[in-house]
Amino acid sequence: MNRTTAAYLLGPEIAWLLMLAIAGLIVMFNQPVVSGGHFKLIWMNWYLPTIGVILAFIPLFWAPGNQWWWLVRIVISGLIGVSLLVGFLSKSASYDDIRDVGVIMGFVFFVGIGWAILLGVGSVMLFFLMAHLAFLPVLKWILIFLSLVLITLRVSWELM
């Protein structure tokens, strides 16, 4: 398999398929939905879309051809991927009764958060593409920062 074929097969869509597979495994282990599993599924709406957005931008570094086309492809797949992932997790956390009052608003909230992260990371990449700068060191520090934020959120969740 040559480099171009591998780059197109390992594009941003594979990151979203991976996130959906991980979400499917998490949902499978939390069925039937109990109170603790419900809150775990809701909290996965914070982590999985953020990780998916970061993973979707990684193929931009080895992608041959026009970087602008790859950026458009990443943004479109990110918009669809965040919506599908959050929708799947929100539907899986549903009790299908009166206790689901906040699930729809949670869907809107978490999709908005995912799209904001996508817009932020996309804006940074757009800046680096326009300025013709090497953005691999900056991405490394962004990933380190986001990892620390996610670890902090996880630790604070466990302390509650």
N, C-alpha and C positions, 0 to 999 in steps of 0.2 A: 504494500500500500504506500503510495507516495505521500509527500508532505501535504499537498493541496487537498487530496481526498481525506486524509486524516483530520486536517483542520476543519473542513466543512462538516465532517461527521461528529467531531468533538466540539461543536459550537455551543452557543448559550442554551440551546434547547435541551441538550443533554443534562445540563445543570438543573433545569426545572423538572425534568423527568426523574432525576435522582432525588430531588427534594420531595416530589410526589410519592416516590417509592418509600422513602424514609417515613413520610407522614402516614402512608398506608400501613407500615409495620407498627408504628406507634398506635394507630387507631385499632389495629387488629388485637393488640395486647390490652386495650382498654375497653373491650366489649364484653358484656353490656356496660353501659356508661354508669359509673357510680360517682359519688361526689368528688372524691380525690382524683379520679381519672378525668372528670369533667374539667377541673381546674388545670390539670396537666395539659389537656388538649388546648384549652384557652391560652395558656402560657406559651405553647409551641407556636402560636400565631406571632409572638414577638421574635422568636429565634429563627425559625425555618425560612421565612421570607427574607430576613436580613442575610442569612448565610447564602440563600439562593441568588440574591442580587450580587453578592461578592463573587460567588462562583461563576456567574454569568459573564462577568467582565474579564475573567482570566484568559479565555481564548483570544482576546484582543491582542495579547502579547506575541503569540506565535502565528497569528492569522496572516496568510499571504494576501496580497491584493490591496484593494482600497479599504483603508481603515474607517472611512466614513460609512461605507456600506455595512461594515461589521458593527459600528456603533448603532446604526439604525436597527439592525437585526437584533442586537442585544436589548435595546429599549422596547421594541415591539414584543419580543419574547418575554421580557420582564413584566410588562404590563399584563399580558395574558397569564403568565406563570404565577404572579402574586395573586391575581384574582382567583385562579383555579385552586391554588394551594390554601389560601385563607378560606375560600368557600368550602373546600373539602373538610378542613379542620373544624370550621364552625358547624357544618352540618353533622359531623361526627360527634361533636360535643352536645348536640341537641338531645333533650329528653323527650321531645315531641309532646309536651304538655305545657301547662301554665308557667312552669319554671324557666321557660326559654324566652323570657321577656327581653333580655339584653343581648341575645345571640345575633339578631339582625343588626343592631347598632354596633356590636363588636365587630361584625363583618365589615361594616362601613369604616369603622375606626382603624382596623388592622390593614385593610386595603389602602387606606390613606397613608398610614405609616410606611407601608411597603413601597408605595409609589413615591413618597417623599424621599426615602432612602435611595431609590432608583434615580430620581431626579438629581439628588445631591452627588452621587457617585458619577452619574452621567455628565453632570456639569463639570466636574473635575477632569474627567477624561476628555471632554470637549475642549476645555482650556488647554490641556497638554497637547492635544492634536493640533489645535490652532497655533500654538506657540512653538511647535516642533521640538518640544523638550522630551528628554528621556523620563518617563514617568514610572519606571519600575521601582526606583528607590522610594518614591512618594507612595506608591501603592503598598509597598512593604510596610511602611509606617502607618498607613491607614488601616491595613489588616491587623497590625499589632494593636492599634488603638481600639478598633472594633472588638477584637478578641478580649481585651481587658474590660471593655464595657460589658460584654456578654458574661464574662466570668464574674464581674461585680454584681450584675443583675441576678445571676444564679446563686451566688453566695447570700445576697440580701434576701432572696426568696426562701432559702433554706433556714435563715435566721428568724423568719416570721413565724 
